[in-house]
Amino acid sequence: MTENVHPFQILTPDFIMNAVESRGFRCDCRTFPLNSYENRVYQVGIEEDAPLIVKFYRPERWSDGQIIEEHRFCFELAEQELSVVPPWRTTEGESLFHHEGFRFAIYPRQGGHAPEFDNLDNLLVLGRMLGRMHAVGRVRPFLHRPAIDLQSFGHESVALIRERFIPPEYRESYAAVTGQLLGVMESILASVGEISWIRTHGDCHSGNILWRDNTPHFVDFDDSRMAPAVQDLWMMLSGDHPRQSAQLAELVDGYSEFCDFNPRELRLVGVLRVLRMLHYSAWLARRWQDPIFPRTFPWFNTVRYWGEHILELREQLAALEEPPLQLS
C-alpha cells in the first residue's frame, strides 16, 4: 500500500465478500455501499437468504474492547426485547471479526424509514423506547468507552481547530467566542449539580432510527457513550420554544413510564448542543485526509464556512443565557 492510499480504499467488492465468507456465509456477488462516513458500511447479497449489512470499522478509532462493549450493550437491550439491531454473533458469542487488518461486524438488514419527530404521537412512543433503553443503560457503566464531556468534545475540539484549521483572519474571533462558550458551559455544568451518567445511544438523530409498524428500531450504536440521559432526547426537539416544550412533554411522558427523568438535566440541552457543534467541526477536520470527506463536505474549511461557524457559535452563546426548557 502506498503512503497516499487511504486504508478504506482497499475495500473492494472482492475484499468485502471474502471477509463475509470468512464467517461461513456465501455471497451472491452483490455489494452496495450505504451512507456512512466514520466507518464503511455495505449491503451484501447472500445466496438463498436475505442480504446482510457489513460494517468495517475505521482503523485506530475504537479499541477492540470499546467495540465489544458497544455490542454487549446492544445484546443487553435485545435480550430485554427492545427494538434495536444488534450485530450477528457466532454460537461462541463472537461479534467482532478480523480480516486482513480490518475489523468488521455483520448485521441483519432492517427496513424502515426515518421517524417524524414533529408527530407528537411518535414522540410518546420514542420516549417509552428511550425509557426502557435507559433503564438498561443505568444498570452498569461502560468501562472502556469514553463520555460526552467538556474536555473531549469541547476543549480538545477547539484546540485542534485553533492550531491547524482556522484561517488567520478568523483566529482571534474564534478564540474569543469559544473561550466564552467553554467558560459558560463549565459554569452551567457546575450549577446543575449531581446528575447520573449512563450508557446512552449517544447519536439519536433521525437517520439512526428506522420507523416501521409504529415501532422505532434503533440502529448504529457506534457513538454510544456515557452521558446524561437527556443526550438521547434533545436531538428530537425542533421548532420554536412552545413547540419544543410540547415535544419534550410527550417524550418525557413516555420515558417516565419506564425510567425516572431528572428535570435538572434540561439545563444541559444547550451545553450538549454546543458540544455537538464543536465536535462536529473537529470530526470533519480529523477526517479530512479520508478522500470521501472533501468530496462529501466540499464546503468545509472554506473561509465562508468558518465565518458562518463563528456566527452560529455566537448565537449559541446567547442561547445559553436564555431560560432552559421546563416540564409543565
C-alpha positions as CSV (number, residue, x, y, z in Angstrom):
1,M,0.0,0.0,0.0
2,T,1.4,3.4,-1.0
3,E,1.7,6.2,1.5
4,N,-1.1,8.2,-0.2
5,V,-3.7,5.4,-0.3
6,H,-6.3,5.7,2.5
7,P,-6.9,2.3,4.3
8,F,-10.6,2.2,3.2
9,Q,-9.6,2.3,-0.4
10,I,-8.7,-1.4,-0.3
11,L,-12.3,-2.3,0.5
12,T,-13.1,-3.6,-3.0
13,P,-16.1,-5.9,-3.6
14,D,-13.8,-8.9,-3.6
15,F,-12.3,-7.9,-0.2
16,I,-15.8,-7.3,1.3
17,M,-17.2,-10.6,0.1
18,N,-14.1,-12.5,1.2
19,A,-14.5,-11.0,4.7
20,V,-18.1,-12.0,4.9
21,E,-17.4,-15.5,3.5
22,S,-14.7,-16.0,6.1
23,R,-17.6,-16.2,8.6
24,G,-19.3,-19.0,6.7
25,F,-21.8,-17.1,4.5
26,R,-21.9,-17.5,0.7
27,C,-22.2,-14.2,-1.1
28,D,-24.1,-13.8,-4.4
29,C,-21.7,-11.1,-5.8
30,R,-24.0,-8.2,-5.0
31,T,-22.4,-5.4,-2.8
32,F,-23.9,-2.0,-2.3
33,P,-22.3,0.8,-0.3
34,L,-24.5,2.6,2.2
35,N,-24.2,6.1,3.6
36,S,-21.5,6.1,6.2
37,Y,-18.5,8.3,6.7
38,E,-16.9,7.3,10.0
39,N,-16.9,3.7,9.0
40,R,-17.7,1.9,5.8
41,V,-21.0,0.0,5.6
42,Y,-22.2,-2.2,2.8
43,Q,-25.2,-4.3,2.0
44,V,-24.0,-7.7,0.8
45,G,-26.2,-10.2,-1.0
46,I,-26.3,-13.7,0.4
47,E,-27.2,-16.8,-1.7
48,E,-30.7,-18.0,-1.0
49,D,-31.1,-15.7,2.0
50,A,-31.7,-12.1,2.9
51,P,-28.9,-9.6,2.4
52,L,-26.7,-8.7,5.3
53,I,-25.2,-5.3,6.4
54,V,-21.5,-5.3,7.0
55,K,-19.7,-2.6,8.9
56,F,-15.9,-2.2,8.5
57,Y,-14.6,-0.1,11.4
58,R,-12.3,2.9,10.9
59,P,-8.8,1.8,11.9
60,E,-7.4,3.3,15.1
61,R,-10.7,4.9,16.3
62,W,-12.1,2.4,18.8
63,S,-10.2,-0.4,20.5
64,D,-11.5,-3.9,20.3
65,G,-12.6,-3.6,23.9
66,Q,-14.6,-0.5,23.2
67,I,-16.3,-2.1,20.1
68,I,-17.2,-5.2,22.0
69,E,-18.6,-3.1,24.9
70,E,-20.9,-1.4,22.4
71,H,-22.0,-4.8,21.0
72,R,-22.7,-6.1,24.5
73,F,-24.9,-3.1,25.3
74,C,-26.9,-3.9,22.2
75,F,-27.2,-7.6,23.2
76,E,-28.4,-6.5,26.7
77,L,-31.1,-4.3,25.1
78,A,-32.2,-7.0,22.6
79,E,-32.5,-9.5,25.5
80,Q,-35.0,-7.1,27.1
81,E,-37.0,-7.3,23.8
82,L,-36.1,-3.8,22.8
83,S,-36.2,-2.8,19.1
84,V,-32.5,-2.4,18.5
85,V,-30.5,-4.0,15.7
86,P,-27.6,-5.9,17.4
87,P,-24.7,-7.4,15.4
88,W,-24.8,-11.1,14.4
89,R,-22.8,-13.3,16.6
90,T,-21.4,-16.9,16.4
91,T,-22.5,-19.7,18.6
92,E,-19.4,-18.9,20.7
93,G,-20.6,-15.4,21.2
94,E,-18.2,-13.6,18.9
95,S,-19.5,-10.5,17.1
96,L,-16.3,-8.6,16.2
97,F,-14.3,-10.2,13.4
98,H,-10.9,-9.5,11.7
99,H,-10.0,-9.8,8.1
100,E,-6.6,-8.8,6.6
101,G,-6.1,-5.9,9.0
102,F,-9.7,-4.7,9.2
103,R,-12.2,-5.3,12.0
104,F,-15.8,-5.8,11.0
105,A,-19.3,-6.7,12.2
106,I,-22.3,-8.2,10.5
107,Y,-25.9,-7.1,11.0
108,P,-29.3,-8.2,9.7
109,R,-30.9,-5.8,7.3
110,Q,-33.7,-3.7,9.0
111,G,-36.3,-2.0,6.9
112,G,-38.0,1.2,7.8
113,H,-38.0,5.0,7.3
114,A,-36.9,8.0,9.4
115,P,-39.4,8.9,12.1
116,E,-41.4,12.1,12.1
117,F,-40.1,13.9,15.2
118,D,-42.8,16.6,14.6
119,N,-45.5,14.0,15.3
120,L,-46.3,14.1,19.0
121,D,-47.7,10.5,19.0
122,N,-44.4,9.3,17.6
123,L,-42.5,11.1,20.3
124,L,-44.6,9.4,23.0
125,V,-43.6,6.0,21.5
126,L,-39.9,7.1,21.2
127,G,-40.0,8.3,24.8
128,R,-41.2,4.9,26.0
129,M,-38.5,3.2,24.0
130,L,-35.8,5.5,25.4
131,G,-37.0,5.0,28.9
132,R,-36.7,1.2,28.5
133,M,-33.2,1.6,26.9
134,H,-32.0,3.9,29.7
135,A,-33.4,1.5,32.4
136,V,-30.9,-1.0,31.0
137,G,-28.2,1.7,30.4
138,R,-28.3,2.5,34.1
139,V,-27.5,-1.0,35.3
140,R,-23.8,-0.7,34.8
141,P,-21.3,1.8,33.2
142,F,-19.1,1.5,30.2
143,L,-15.6,0.6,31.4
144,H,-13.8,1.3,28.1
145,R,-15.9,3.7,26.2
146,P,-15.4,7.5,26.9
147,A,-18.0,10.0,27.9
148,I,-19.5,13.0,26.1
149,D,-17.8,15.7,28.2
150,L,-16.5,19.2,28.1
151,Q,-12.9,18.1,27.8
152,S,-13.0,15.8,24.8
153,F,-15.9,17.4,22.9
154,G,-15.2,20.9,23.9
155,H,-11.6,21.8,24.8
156,E,-9.9,19.2,22.6
157,S,-12.1,20.1,19.6
158,V,-11.4,23.8,20.0
159,A,-7.6,23.2,20.4
160,L,-7.5,21.2,17.2
161,I,-9.3,23.8,15.1
162,R,-7.3,26.7,16.6
163,E,-4.0,25.1,15.9
164,R,-4.5,23.6,12.5
165,F,-7.6,24.8,10.7
166,I,-9.0,28.2,11.5
167,P,-7.9,30.9,8.9
168,P,-5.7,33.6,10.3
169,E,-8.3,36.3,9.7
170,Y,-10.8,34.4,12.0
171,R,-8.4,33.1,14.6
172,E,-8.9,35.9,17.1
173,S,-12.7,35.8,16.7
174,Y,-12.8,32.0,17.1
175,A,-10.6,32.1,20.2
176,A,-12.8,34.7,21.8
177,V,-16.2,33.1,21.2
178,T,-15.0,29.5,22.0
179,G,-13.3,30.8,25.2
180,Q,-16.5,32.4,26.3
181,L,-18.6,29.3,25.4
182,L,-16.2,26.9,27.3
183,G,-16.4,29.2,30.3
184,V,-20.2,29.5,30.3
185,M,-20.6,25.7,29.8
186,E,-18.3,24.9,32.6
187,S,-20.4,27.2,34.9
188,I,-23.6,25.6,33.8
189,L,-22.3,22.1,34.4
190,A,-21.2,23.1,37.9
191,S,-24.5,24.7,38.7
192,V,-26.6,21.7,37.6
193,G,-25.1,19.6,40.4
194,E,-25.0,15.9,40.7
195,I,-26.5,14.0,37.8
196,S,-26.3,10.4,36.6
197,W,-24.1,9.5,33.7
198,I,-25.4,6.4,32.0
199,R,-24.9,4.3,28.9
200,T,-26.7,6.1,26.0
201,H,-27.1,5.6,22.3
202,G,-25.3,8.9,22.0
203,D,-26.4,9.9,18.5
204,C,-30.2,9.8,18.3
205,H,-30.8,11.7,15.1
206,S,-33.5,10.5,12.6
207,G,-31.0,8.6,10.4
208,N,-30.3,6.2,13.3
209,I,-33.9,5.3,13.9
210,L,-35.9,3.2,11.4
211,W,-39.7,3.5,11.9
212,R,-41.8,0.5,10.9
213,D,-45.2,-0.8,12.0
214,N,-45.4,2.1,14.6
215,T,-42.2,0.8,16.1
216,P,-38.8,2.7,16.2
217,H,-35.8,0.4,15.6
218,F,-32.6,2.0,16.9
219,V,-29.5,1.3,14.8
220,D,-25.8,2.2,14.8
221,F,-24.6,2.4,18.4
222,D,-21.1,3.3,17.1
223,D,-21.2,6.6,19.1
224,S,-22.6,5.1,22.2
225,R,-21.0,6.8,25.3
226,M,-21.6,7.6,28.9
227,A,-23.7,10.8,29.0
228,P,-26.7,12.3,30.8
229,A,-30.0,10.7,29.8
230,V,-31.1,14.0,28.1
231,Q,-28.4,13.4,25.4
232,D,-30.7,10.9,23.8
233,L,-33.8,13.2,23.9
234,W,-32.7,16.7,22.9
235,M,-31.9,15.9,19.2
236,M,-35.6,15.0,18.7
237,L,-36.7,18.6,19.6
238,S,-37.2,21.2,16.9
239,G,-39.0,24.5,16.2
240,D,-39.7,27.4,18.5
241,H,-39.8,27.3,22.3
242,P,-43.5,26.4,22.7
243,R,-43.2,23.6,20.1
244,Q,-40.1,22.2,21.8
245,S,-41.9,22.3,25.1
246,A,-44.8,20.3,23.7
247,Q,-42.4,17.8,22.1
248,L,-40.5,17.4,25.3
249,A,-43.7,16.8,27.3
250,E,-44.6,13.9,25.1
251,L,-41.1,12.4,25.2
252,V,-40.8,12.6,29.0
253,D,-44.4,11.3,29.5
254,G,-43.4,8.2,27.6
255,Y,-40.0,8.0,29.1
256,S,-41.3,8.2,32.7
257,E,-43.4,5.1,32.3
258,F,-40.2,3.1,32.5
259,C,-37.4,5.3,33.9
260,D,-37.3,8.4,36.1
261,F,-36.2,11.6,34.3
262,N,-34.2,14.2,36.2
263,P,-35.6,17.7,35.1
264,R,-32.3,19.3,36.1
265,E,-30.8,17.8,33.0
266,L,-32.8,20.2,30.8
267,R,-30.3,22.8,31.8
268,L,-27.7,20.7,29.8
269,V,-29.5,20.8,26.5
270,G,-27.8,24.0,25.3
271,V,-24.4,22.7,26.5
272,L,-24.9,19.4,24.7
273,R,-25.9,21.2,21.5
274,V,-22.8,23.4,21.6
275,L,-20.5,20.4,22.3
276,R,-22.0,18.6,19.3
277,M,-21.3,21.6,17.1
278,L,-17.7,21.9,18.3
279,H,-17.1,18.2,18.0
280,Y,-18.6,18.0,14.5
281,S,-16.2,20.6,13.1
282,A,-13.3,18.8,14.8
283,W,-14.6,15.5,13.4
284,L,-14.5,16.8,9.9
285,A,-11.0,18.2,10.5
286,R,-9.7,14.9,11.9
287,R,-11.1,13.0,8.9
288,W,-10.0,15.4,6.1
289,Q,-7.4,13.1,4.8
290,D,-10.0,10.5,4.1
291,P,-10.9,11.1,0.4
292,I,-14.6,10.7,0.9
293,F,-14.7,13.8,3.2
294,P,-13.5,16.5,0.8
295,R,-15.9,15.0,-1.8
296,T,-18.9,14.9,0.5
297,F,-18.3,18.1,2.5
298,P,-16.7,20.5,0.0
299,W,-18.0,23.5,1.9
300,F,-15.9,22.6,5.0
301,N,-12.7,24.5,5.8
302,T,-13.5,27.4,3.5
303,V,-13.4,31.0,4.6
304,R,-17.1,31.2,4.3
305,Y,-17.6,28.1,6.4
306,W,-15.6,29.5,9.3
307,G,-17.3,32.8,9.2
308,E,-20.7,31.2,9.4
309,H,-19.5,28.8,12.1
310,I,-18.3,31.6,14.3
311,L,-21.7,33.4,13.8
312,E,-23.5,30.2,14.8
313,L,-21.3,29.9,17.9
314,R,-22.2,33.4,18.9
315,E,-25.9,32.6,18.5
316,Q,-25.4,29.6,20.8
317,L,-23.6,31.8,23.3
318,A,-26.6,34.0,23.5
319,A,-29.0,31.0,23.7
320,L,-27.1,29.6,26.7
321,E,-28.1,32.7,28.6
322,E,-31.8,32.1,28.0
323,P,-34.0,30.1,30.4
324,P,-33.9,26.4,29.6
325,L,-36.9,24.2,28.6
326,Q,-39.1,23.2,31.5
327,L,-41.6,20.5,32.1
328,S,-45.1,21.8,32.9
